[in-house]
Amino acid sequence: MTAAQRQEELISDYLAIDDPRERFQLIVETAASGLPNLSPEERSDKNLVPGCVSKVWLSTRRSDSGTILVRVESESPALAGIATLFSRIYSGATDREILETEPEFLQRLGIDRHLTPTRLRGLGNLRRLLVERIGAISREEGP
């Protein structure tokens, strides 16, 4: 399944809940359940997403199959749930899929309406850092 397909499936699943507040609460409460925490090495300053009110870490690496493994964690419960959705959409995707799949779920699920402008900018920084990391991984591997 591609990143775009995973995002559409995720959006469809959460849109089954009509009330936007209930939907957001469910994301906050359940999105991160069952996913392992980042290791202490991954929770380093080099993985901090700049411009976030709460600490948010982004860990990326290329898998043996050539896809990108994306893991995101936050100290904030709300951002932890949203960060997990980022991980579920982008982890296991190709470079191209990640670059071509914008995080539309934020608007389509109404998540953006529950966050402060500062937190929204932080999520924008998360996306920018992810794109930068894809470029860095590709440059390290060479042609």
NORTA-V977678 format. One record per residue. N is the residue number from 0. RES is the residue in one small letter. SS is DSSP state (hx for helix, st for strand, lp for the rest). PSI is psi in whole degrees, 0 to 359 (NA if undefined). Layout:
{{N/RES/SS/PSI} {N/RES/SS/PSI}}
This chain:
{{0/m/lp/137} {1/t/lp/168} {2/a/hx/318} {3/a/hx/319} {4/q/hx/319} {5/r/hx/320} {6/q/hx/316} {7/e/hx/320} {8/e/hx/316} {9/l/hx/314} {10/i/hx/314} {11/s/hx/316} {12/d/hx/313} {13/y/hx/332} {14/l/hx/350} {15/a/lp/341} {16/i/lp/112} {17/d/lp/319} {18/d/lp/118} {19/p/hx/325} {20/r/hx/317} {21/e/hx/320} {22/r/hx/312} {23/f/hx/318} {24/q/hx/319} {25/l/hx/318} {26/i/hx/313} {27/v/hx/318} {28/e/hx/328} {29/t/hx/343} {30/a/lp/321} {31/a/lp/354} {32/s/lp/136} {33/g/lp/350} {34/l/lp/139} {35/p/lp/150} {36/n/lp/160} {37/l/lp/151} {38/s/lp/163} {39/p/lp/324} {40/e/lp/322} {41/e/lp/333} {42/r/lp/45} {43/s/lp/167} {44/d/hx/327} {45/k/hx/341} {46/n/hx/1} {47/l/st/137} {48/v/lp/123} {49/p/lp/149} {50/g/lp/10} {51/c/lp/141} {52/v/lp/312} {53/s/lp/160} {54/k/lp/130} {55/v/st/130} {56/w/st/141} {57/l/st/121} {58/s/st/128} {59/t/st/147} {60/r/st/158} {61/r/st/135} {62/s/lp/170} {63/d/lp/332} {64/s/lp/356} {65/g/lp/354} {66/t/lp/172} {67/i/st/130} {68/l/st/123} {69/v/st/125} {70/r/st/135} {71/v/st/140} {72/e/st/150} {73/s/st/154} {74/e/lp/335} {75/s/lp/128} {76/p/hx/318} {77/a/hx/313} {78/l/hx/330} {79/a/hx/317} {80/g/hx/315} {81/i/hx/319} {82/a/hx/323} {83/t/hx/324} {84/l/hx/320} {85/f/hx/312} {86/s/hx/316} {87/r/hx/326} {88/i/hx/312} {89/y/hx/333} {90/s/lp/132} {91/g/lp/4} {92/a/st/162} {93/t/lp/165} {94/d/hx/311} {95/r/hx/317} {96/e/hx/317} {97/i/hx/315} {98/l/hx/327} {99/e/hx/347} {100/t/lp/99} {101/e/lp/151} {102/p/lp/72} {103/e/lp/339} {104/f/hx/333} {105/l/hx/315} {106/q/hx/315} {107/r/hx/331} {108/l/lp/357} {109/g/lp/14} {110/i/hx/321} {111/d/hx/334} {112/r/hx/348} {113/h/hx/3} {114/l/lp/151} {115/t/lp/159} {116/p/hx/324} {117/t/hx/317} {118/r/hx/323} {119/l/hx/319} {120/r/hx/321} {121/g/hx/319} {122/l/hx/325} {123/g/hx/321} {124/n/hx/325} {125/l/hx/313} {126/r/hx/315} {127/r/hx/318} {128/l/hx/321} {129/l/hx/314} {130/v/hx/318} {131/e/hx/318} {132/r/hx/323} {133/i/hx/315} {134/g/hx/318} {135/a/hx/318} {136/i/hx/316} {137/s/hx/319} {138/r/hx/321} {139/e/hx/327} {140/e/hx/339} {141/g/lp/182} {142/p/lp/NA}}
